[in-house]
Amino acid sequence: MPGTPATHQLFVDGTWREGGDGSYPVVNPATEQVVGHAPEASATDVADAVAAARRAHRDWSRTSPAERAALLDRIADAVLDHAAELVPLLQAETGATLRVASSMQLPVVADRFRRYARGAREPGTAALAPQPVAASPLAPGGLTNAVAVRRPVGVVGCVTSYNFPIVNLAGKLAPALATGNTVVAKPAPQDPLTCLRLGEIFQEAGAPPGIFNVVTGSGAAPGAALVASPDVDMISFTGSTAVGRRIAADGGATMKRLLLELGGKGAAVVLADADLPTAVAAIGSTWAFHSGQICTAPTRALVHRSRYQELVAALARYAAALPVGDPLRPGTVVGPLISAAHRDRVEGYISGALAEGARLVAGGTRKEHAADAAPLPGTGFYVPPTLLTEVTPGMAVAREEVFGPVVVVLPFDDEEQAVELANSTEFGLYDYVFSGDTARAYALAGRLRSGSVGVNTAQRHAETPFGGFKQSGLGRDGGSYALDAYTELQALVWQS
């Protein structure tokens, strides 16, 4: 019927099928209306998807780099060709603002497929220097030669996050396919519809059946089945540290290869000589970019005590200037969080901090809000840009990943204390240093236990290795490092 939300299907072995366990609603975070219905994959559905990927791997792993590159380029073209259909669906299921959905999601998906079309052609063989070896009981003497060759891992289970669903999937899928693997994807339950539509893109691009499969579900069962399957060789996961720990433990039973990009609690270290507007704009990205639902967000502002009051005042002005509301309006900067449950979780961190003695400078919960906070829309899962001071390092809001538009400010007296504060959480994904002396910032960055450090910027570099220290994950992807992540090294040795 016109206006009835569509019921989507699973994509398995190049064909569409109903979910074996029915379907569930996907809700627009801004309107609280149903966008569509996603299929509930049964255990049989997951097993069939894995079997299809296993069958397809034999031929796909033997295709030439040029063939793989050509397919990935065609997929990139098709993504852009269908942007007018995909962007509204993506925006509706994620709650992302129009600017983020149209300029920082779909184009990035195409870019990632193109990057790994080039990656498919990168050399996968490294020659090692010959070694003269004397005769032994093992073999005759001679000049021993060797090469190290990247080989595909096999079947990869890609379990992806809700904040940038199709971007995150493309970042896993493209390098996995480029290196000869096949994939079973399990998108996050909150917004899987655009990921399912990617199956149509693959069909249009002429992809062989089975190299890409998508199973969805409202709970953890489909992802857990991928982790448990002996026919899945690798799990690539982006999400919370708690789930990552379970995947690592369960995947160990079958010695799966793991790529885990987990939580973050980014520290922005603002030294006394920092350019404050630069630091404020970077820290403010926690509010201004997808409502803080970013694992790399600089959610902890650690500032030299001599600049503390100045930074707090500047951040308060920045927060107050950000338009909050309907993500479809061109001027909106801060949209909703992904779900009512997540909004309640973020509000719980704010309320907990206030109960422990923190001071609310901007934003807040629906019950506890700053005096000058603008009213929120009547529907949708909104938390306004929130700034907390008088926070201690032991508070949960200063230690745990909130994954929302919440910034805490803590002062320090010297670099030793700044480093201690920055390294005081279990996370180590992305930190930042702001200083007028880049050599000083560079030296301090080397003391931070973090996979990435931005020096006077929150900008990214797509070719850098991406991943975390400590509880922020295992392994690295990004650029050519992703080609290593989705391959095994095989040594070939011969004698002349």
Secondary structure per residue as TSV (DSSP state, phi and psi in degrees):
chain	resnum	aa	ss	phi	psi
A	1	M	-	360.0	145.6
A	2	P	T	-57.6	134.0
A	3	G	T	84.9	-7.7
A	4	T	-	-79.2	127.6
A	5	P	-	-58.2	137.7
A	6	A	E	-71.4	148.5
A	7	T	E	-100.7	117.7
A	8	H	-	-87.9	166.1
A	9	Q	-	-123.0	161.2
A	10	L	E	-72.8	151.5
A	11	F	E	-114.1	106.4
A	12	V	E	-133.8	124.3
A	13	D	T	57.1	36.9
A	14	G	T	79.3	7.7
A	15	T	E	-131.5	167.2
A	16	W	E	-105.0	142.7
A	17	R	E	-149.1	152.9
A	18	E	-	-67.8	151.4
A	19	G	-	-67.8	133.3
A	20	G	T	-63.2	-23.3
A	21	D	T	-111.8	26.3
A	22	G	-	91.5	-142.0
A	23	S	E	-149.8	171.0
A	24	Y	E	-144.2	156.6
A	25	P	E	-81.0	143.2
A	26	V	E	-107.9	127.1
A	27	V	E	-107.9	136.1
A	28	N	-	-71.0	120.6
A	29	P	T	-66.7	-18.8
A	30	A	T	-89.7	-36.2
A	31	T	T	-105.5	-17.2
A	32	E	-	65.4	18.6
A	33	Q	-	-96.4	155.5
A	34	V	E	-74.6	126.4
A	35	V	E	-84.0	-40.0
A	36	G	E	-177.5	178.6
A	37	H	E	-116.9	127.5
A	38	A	E	-97.5	148.4
A	39	P	E	-73.9	142.6
A	40	E	-	-92.2	107.0
A	41	A	-	-73.9	134.8
A	42	S	-	-87.4	172.6
A	43	A	H	-60.3	-35.7
A	44	T	H	-65.8	-40.4
A	45	D	H	-59.3	-45.4
A	46	V	H	-64.7	-44.2
A	47	A	H	-61.6	-39.7
A	48	D	H	-66.5	-38.7
A	49	A	H	-64.7	-42.3
A	50	V	H	-65.0	-42.1
A	51	A	H	-63.1	-38.9
A	52	A	H	-64.0	-42.8
A	53	A	H	-64.9	-37.8
A	54	R	H	-64.9	-43.9
A	55	R	H	-63.4	-43.0
A	56	A	H	-69.2	-25.8
A	57	H	H	-61.5	-35.3
A	58	R	H	-56.6	-47.5
A	59	D	H	-81.9	-41.2
A	60	W	H	-62.7	-38.4
A	61	S	T	-66.6	-17.4
A	62	R	T	-100.0	-2.0
A	63	T	S	-69.9	157.6
A	64	S	-	-76.2	154.9
A	65	P	H	-54.5	-35.8
A	66	A	H	-65.3	-38.9
A	67	E	H	-65.6	-43.0
A	68	R	H	-64.3	-42.9
A	69	A	H	-61.8	-41.5
A	70	A	H	-63.0	-41.1
A	71	L	H	-65.0	-44.5
A	72	L	H	-63.7	-36.3
A	73	D	H	-65.6	-40.0
A	74	R	H	-65.0	-38.1
A	75	I	H	-63.6	-43.2
A	76	A	H	-58.6	-44.1
A	77	D	H	-60.5	-44.4
A	78	A	H	-66.9	-36.0
A	79	V	H	-58.8	-47.0
A	80	L	H	-69.3	-35.1
A	81	D	H	-61.5	-31.4
A	82	H	T	-103.1	14.0
A	83	A	H	-58.4	-36.1
A	84	A	H	-63.6	-26.5
A	85	E	H	-90.8	-37.5
A	86	L	H	-76.9	-37.7
A	87	V	H	-60.3	-47.5
A	88	P	H	-61.3	-38.1
A	89	L	H	-66.9	-44.8
A	90	L	H	-61.3	-44.8
A	91	Q	H	-63.3	-41.5
A	92	A	H	-67.5	-40.1
A	93	E	H	-83.0	-22.8
A	94	T	H	-97.8	-24.6
A	95	G	-	77.7	8.7
A	96	A	-	-64.7	150.6
A	97	T	-	-66.0	160.9
A	98	L	H	-57.2	-41.0
A	99	R	H	-63.9	-44.7
A	100	V	H	-67.3	-44.5
A	101	A	H	-65.9	-40.9
A	102	S	H	-85.5	-29.4
A	103	S	H	-111.7	-18.9
A	104	M	T	-122.3	8.0
A	105	Q	T	-120.8	-72.2
A	106	L	H	-58.3	-46.0
A	107	P	H	-60.5	-34.9
A	108	V	H	-67.9	-35.5
A	109	V	H	-58.7	-49.7
A	110	A	H	-61.1	-42.6
A	111	D	H	-59.6	-38.7
A	112	R	H	-69.8	-38.6
A	113	F	H	-65.8	-38.4
A	114	R	H	-68.0	-39.5
A	115	R	H	-59.9	-40.3
A	116	Y	H	-90.1	-8.3
A	117	A	H	-64.6	-42.2
A	118	R	H	-67.7	-38.6
A	119	G	H	-61.9	-32.3
A	120	A	H	-60.4	-27.1
A	121	R	T	-92.6	-5.7
A	122	E	S	-67.4	144.4
A	123	P	-	-57.2	134.5
A	124	G	-	-110.5	9.1
A	125	T	E	-125.0	129.9
A	126	A	E	-116.9	120.1
A	127	A	E	-78.3	138.5
A	128	L	E	-106.8	149.8
A	129	A	E	-62.4	135.3
A	130	P	E	-61.4	149.3
A	131	Q	E	-125.8	126.1
A	132	P	E	-72.9	130.4
A	133	V	E	-126.2	131.0
A	134	A	-	-73.8	156.2
A	135	A	-	-62.0	147.5
A	136	S	-	-150.1	170.9
A	137	P	S	-58.4	-17.9
A	138	L	S	-77.7	-41.0
A	139	A	S	-166.3	162.3
A	140	P	-	-64.1	158.6
A	141	G	-	-74.5	166.7
A	142	G	E	158.2	-172.7
A	143	L	E	-91.3	115.9
A	144	T	E	-96.1	127.9
A	145	N	E	-112.6	157.6
A	146	A	E	-159.0	153.8
A	147	V	E	-134.3	152.0
A	148	A	E	-107.6	126.0
A	149	V	E	-122.2	132.5
A	150	R	E	-76.0	129.8
A	151	R	E	-121.8	146.2
A	152	P	E	-61.6	145.9
A	153	V	-	-69.8	-41.4
A	154	G	-	137.6	-119.9
A	155	V	E	-94.7	125.3
A	156	V	E	-111.5	127.5
A	157	G	E	-93.1	117.4
A	158	C	E	-104.1	111.0
A	159	V	E	-109.4	115.0
A	160	T	-	-114.2	169.1
A	161	S	-	-94.1	165.1
A	162	Y	S	-89.8	-17.4
A	163	N	S	-70.3	-42.4
A	164	F	S	-132.4	73.2
A	165	P	H	-58.9	-52.5
A	166	I	H	-79.3	-28.5
A	167	V	H	-65.8	-47.3
A	168	N	H	-61.6	-41.3
A	169	L	H	-64.6	-43.7
A	170	A	H	-61.2	-36.4
A	171	G	H	-66.4	-20.9
A	172	K	H	-96.3	-46.3
A	173	L	H	-64.0	-45.0
A	174	A	H	-63.4	-51.1
A	175	P	H	-68.3	-30.6
A	176	A	H	-63.1	-46.7
A	177	L	H	-68.7	-38.2
A	178	A	H	-59.3	-31.7
A	179	T	T	-97.2	9.8
A	180	G	T	95.8	9.5
A	181	N	-	-86.8	166.8
A	182	T	E	-116.9	160.8
A	183	V	E	-133.5	140.1
A	184	V	E	-117.1	118.0
A	185	A	E	-100.5	139.4
A	186	K	E	-125.9	96.6
A	187	P	-	-70.4	163.7
A	188	A	-	-59.4	146.5
A	189	P	T	-68.0	-25.5
A	190	Q	T	-70.2	-32.0
A	191	D	S	-149.9	65.4
A	192	P	-	-92.7	-1.3
A	193	L	H	-68.5	-40.6
A	194	T	H	-67.8	-34.7
A	195	C	H	-63.6	-38.5
A	196	L	H	-63.8	-39.7
A	197	R	H	-63.7	-21.6
A	198	L	H	-61.5	-24.8
A	199	G	H	-59.6	-39.6
A	200	E	H	-63.6	-38.1
A	201	I	H	-61.6	-43.6
A	202	F	H	-63.7	-41.5
A	203	Q	H	-61.7	-45.7
A	204	E	H	-62.1	-35.4
A	205	A	H	-80.1	-4.6
A	206	G	T	80.3	30.5
A	207	A	-	-68.8	140.9
A	208	P	-	-61.4	140.3
A	209	P	T	-57.2	140.5
A	210	G	T	92.1	-14.8
A	211	I	S	-74.0	-22.5
A	212	F	E	-138.7	124.8
A	213	N	E	-133.2	147.7
A	214	V	E	-129.3	123.8
A	215	V	-	-120.5	141.7
A	216	T	-	-131.1	164.8
A	217	G	-	-175.1	155.7
A	218	S	S	-79.0	-13.5
A	219	G	S	-124.3	-164.6
A	220	A	S	-86.7	-9.2
A	221	A	H	-59.3	-46.5
A	222	P	H	-61.4	-41.9
A	223	G	H	-65.4	-40.6
A	224	A	H	-63.7	-35.9
A	225	A	H	-65.7	-37.4
A	226	L	H	-63.2	-44.2
A	227	V	H	-63.9	-37.4
A	228	A	H	-79.4	-22.2
A	229	S	-	-66.0	128.3
A	230	P	T	-70.8	-13.8
A	231	D	T	-92.4	2.2
A	232	V	-	-101.3	122.9
A	233	D	-	-90.0	-22.1
A	234	M	E	-150.5	145.4
A	235	I	E	-118.4	126.0
A	236	S	E	-111.6	115.3
A	237	F	E	-127.6	136.8
A	238	T	E	-123.6	125.7
A	239	G	S	167.5	-154.3
A	240	S	-	-74.6	155.0
A	241	T	H	-64.2	-36.7
A	242	A	H	-59.9	-45.5
A	243	V	H	-69.6	-37.8
A	244	G	H	-59.1	-38.7
A	245	R	H	-62.3	-41.8
A	246	R	H	-65.6	-40.7
A	247	I	H	-62.8	-42.4
A	248	A	H	-62.6	-42.0
A	249	A	H	-68.3	-47.4
A	250	D	H	-72.5	-36.8
A	251	G	H	-67.4	-23.9
A	252	G	G	-64.0	-23.7
A	253	A	G	-62.3	-29.7
A	254	T	G	-116.5	18.2
A	255	M	T	52.0	44.1
A	256	K	-	-67.6	146.7
A	257	R	E	-74.4	142.4
A	258	L	E	-128.3	136.9
A	259	L	E	-127.3	109.7
A	260	L	E	-121.6	113.3
A	261	E	E	-107.9	107.2
A	262	L	-	-112.2	-152.7
A	263	G	-	-71.5	167.9
A	264	G	-	-143.8	159.6
A	265	K	-	-145.5	65.2
A	266	G	-	-56.4	132.2
A	267	A	E	-102.4	131.2
A	268	A	E	-106.9	105.6
A	269	V	E	-88.7	112.7
A	270	V	E	-105.6	104.7
A	271	L	-	-78.0	167.2
A	272	A	T	-61.7	-27.7
A	273	D	T	-97.1	15.9
A	274	A	-	-71.6	151.8
A	275	D	-	-80.4	109.7
A	276	L	H	-64.3	-43.6
A	277	P	H	-57.1	-37.4
A	278	T	H	-64.3	-45.1
A	279	A	H	-65.0	-42.2
A	280	V	H	-63.2	-43.7
A	281	A	H	-62.2	-39.4
A	282	A	H	-69.2	-48.0
A	283	I	H	-63.6	-38.0
A	284	G	T	-64.6	-15.1
A	285	S	H	-64.2	-21.0
A	286	T	H	-57.9	-35.7
A	287	W	H	-88.6	-40.8
A	288	A	H	-83.9	-14.9
A	289	F	T	-112.6	102.9
A	290	H	G	55.1	38.1
A	291	S	G	55.1	34.6
A	292	G	G	75.1	8.0
A	293	Q	-	-86.0	59.5
A	294	I	-	-136.7	125.9
A	295	C	T	-69.2	-21.3
A	296	T	T	-93.6	4.1
A	297	A	-	-62.7	139.9
A	298	P	-	-80.3	76.9
A	299	T	-	-82.2	-14.6
A	300	R	E	-114.3	112.6
A	301	A	E	-92.6	109.4
A	302	L	E	-103.9	113.4
A	303	V	E	-126.2	140.9
A	304	H	E	-58.4	138.7
A	305	R	G	-57.1	-29.0
A	306	S	G	-68.5	-17.9
A	307	R	G	-114.4	6.5
A	308	Y	H	-59.0	-57.0
A	309	Q	H	-61.5	-38.7
A	310	E	H	-63.0	-44.7
A	311	L	H	-66.9	-43.6
A	312	V	H	-58.8	-45.6
A	313	A	H	-63.2	-41.4
A	314	A	H	-67.0	-40.9
A	315	L	H	-66.4	-38.5
A	316	A	H	-61.3	-42.5
A	317	R	H	-64.8	-40.8
A	318	Y	H	-61.9	-46.8
A	319	A	H	-61.1	-42.4
A	320	A	H	-66.5	-23.9
A	321	A	T	-87.3	-4.9
A	322	L	S	-88.2	119.0
A	323	P	-	-67.4	127.7
A	324	V	B	-111.2	136.1
A	325	G	S	152.9	-146.6
A	326	D	-	-55.6	115.9
A	327	P	T	-67.7	-13.0
A	328	L	T	-81.2	-15.4
A	329	R	S	-76.2	132.0
A	330	P	T	-56.9	-31.6
A	331	G	T	-84.7	-8.6
A	332	T	-	-68.3	134.3
A	333	V	-	-109.0	-39.9
A	334	V	B	-111.3	111.7
A	335	G	-	-97.8	-162.6
A	336	P	-	-81.1	166.3
A	337	L	-	-81.0	170.5
A	338	I	S	-69.0	-28.9
A	339	S	-	-157.3	165.0
A	340	A	H	-63.0	-39.2
A	341	A	H	-62.8	-40.8
A	342	H	H	-72.4	-38.1
A	343	R	H	-56.8	-45.3
A	344	D	H	-63.2	-37.1
A	345	R	H	-64.0	-46.5
A	346	V	H	-63.8	-43.5
A	347	E	H	-61.5	-32.8
A	348	G	H	-63.1	-38.1
A	349	Y	H	-64.8	-41.2
A	350	I	H	-65.2	-49.3
A	351	S	H	-61.1	-40.6
A	352	G	H	-62.7	-40.7
A	353	A	H	-65.0	-42.2
A	354	L	H	-64.0	-38.0
A	355	A	H	-65.6	-27.5
A	356	E	T	-88.4	-0.7
A	357	G	T	111.4	3.2
A	358	A	-	-69.1	158.3
A	359	R	E	-109.4	130.6
A	360	L	E	-87.7	116.7
A	361	V	E	-98.7	-35.7
A	362	A	E	-148.8	150.9
A	363	G	-	74.8	-136.3
A	364	G	B	117.7	-172.4
A	365	T	-	-88.4	179.0
A	366	R	S	-66.0	-26.9
A	367	K	S	-95.6	-37.3
A	368	E	S	-116.1	104.5
A	369	H	B	-138.6	155.7
A	370	A	-	-64.0	151.1
A	371	A	T	-60.3	-32.9
A	372	D	T	-98.5	12.5
A	373	A	-	-69.3	135.4
A	374	A	-	-73.2	149.1
A	375	P	-	-64.6	146.4
A	376	L	-	-91.4	160.8
A	377	P	-	-57.5	154.9
A	378	G	S	-71.3	-25.1
A	379	T	S	-123.7	157.9
A	380	G	S	105.4	163.4
A	381	F	-	-105.1	71.8
A	382	Y	-	-98.2	141.2
A	383	V	-	-131.1	123.9
A	384	P	-	-73.2	164.2
A	385	P	-	-53.1	120.3
A	386	T	E	-119.2	131.9
A	387	L	E	-123.3	126.5
A	388	L	E	-121.2	133.7
A	389	T	E	-121.3	-178.7
A	390	E	S	53.8	38.5
A	391	V	-	-95.6	140.3
A	392	T	-	-104.2	153.7
A	393	P	T	-59.4	-23.9
A	394	G	T	-81.6	-11.4
A	395	M	S	-68.0	146.0
A	396	A	H	-57.8	-37.8
A	397	V	H	-66.0	-21.1
A	398	A	H	-95.2	-12.4
A	399	R	H	-111.0	-34.0
A	400	E	S	-103.9	156.1
A	401	E	-	-76.2	115.5
A	402	V	-	-83.1	-38.1
A	403	F	-	60.4	49.3
A	404	G	S	-159.7	-178.4
A	405	P	S	-81.1	62.2
A	406	V	E	-128.7	124.4
A	407	V	E	-119.2	135.2
A	408	V	E	-113.7	145.3
A	409	V	E	-117.4	126.9
A	410	L	E	-128.3	134.7
A	411	P	E	-86.8	156.1
A	412	F	E	-137.0	161.6
A	413	D	S	-104.7	-25.5
A	414	D	S	-153.6	174.2
A	415	E	H	-64.3	-35.1
A	416	E	H	-58.7	-45.1
A	417	Q	H	-68.3	-36.2
A	418	A	H	-61.8	-45.1
A	419	V	H	-64.7	-41.9
A	420	E	H	-60.8	-44.7
A	421	L	H	-64.6	-45.5
A	422	A	H	-60.9	-38.2
A	423	N	T	-90.2	8.2
A	424	S	-	-83.9	-6.1
A	425	T	S	-98.9	170.8
A	426	E	S	-77.9	-6.5
A	427	F	-	-96.1	162.3
A	428	G	-	-164.1	60.3
A	429	L	S	-96.9	-56.9
A	430	Y	E	-149.3	121.0
A	431	D	E	-120.8	173.9
A	432	Y	E	-142.7	146.4
A	433	V	E	-130.8	133.3
A	434	F	E	-122.5	121.1
A	435	S	-	-157.9	149.6
A	436	G	S	-74.1	-12.7
A	437	D	-	-110.9	100.7
A	438	T	H	-66.1	-31.0
A	439	A	H	-64.4	-40.6
A	440	R	H	-64.6	-43.7
A	441	A	H	-63.5	-39.9
A	442	Y	H	-61.8	-44.0
A	443	A	H	-65.4	-41.3
A	444	L	H	-66.8	-37.7
A	445	A	H	-57.4	-34.7
A	446	G	T	-66.4	-14.5
A	447	R	T	-96.3	-4.0
A	448	L	S	-89.5	131.2
A	449	R	-	-84.8	75.9
A	450	S	-	-145.6	141.9
A	451	G	S	-66.4	-30.1
A	452	S	E	-139.4	148.7
A	453	V	E	-136.7	125.3
A	454	G	E	-92.4	129.4
A	455	V	E	-104.9	109.1
A	456	N	S	59.5	26.8
A	457	T	-	-162.2	152.4
A	458	A	-	-106.6	9.1
A	459	Q	-	-70.6	151.8
A	460	R	-	-103.5	162.9
A	461	H	-	-127.0	115.6
A	462	A	T	-67.5	-18.2
A	463	E	T	-93.6	-3.8
A	464	T	S	-75.4	155.5
A	465	P	-	-69.7	132.8
A	466	F	B	-119.6	127.9
A	467	G	-	167.1	-177.2
A	468	G	-	-126.1	160.5
A	469	F	S	-88.4	169.3
A	470	K	G	50.4	-130.3
A	471	Q	G	-83.8	12.1
A	472	S	G	-91.8	5.3
A	473	G	E	136.3	-175.0
A	474	L	E	-132.8	135.8
A	475	G	-	86.0	174.5
A	476	R	-	-139.2	141.5
A	477	D	B	-128.1	-163.8
A	478	G	S	94.6	134.3
A	479	G	T	54.0	-142.8
A	480	S	T	-73.5	-15.4
A	481	Y	H	-63.3	-27.6
A	482	A	H	-67.7	-28.3
A	483	L	H	-66.4	-33.8
A	484	D	H	-71.9	-37.1
A	485	A	H	-62.6	-33.9
A	486	Y	T	-103.0	21.1
A	487	T	E	-135.3	160.0
A	488	E	E	-105.2	149.6
A	489	L	E	-94.0	129.3
A	490	Q	E	-116.6	130.5
A	491	A	E	-94.6	130.1
A	492	L	E	-113.8	126.1
A	493	V	E	-125.1	133.4
A	494	W	E	-146.2	165.3
A	495	Q	E	-121.1	143.4
A	496	S	-	-130.8	360.0
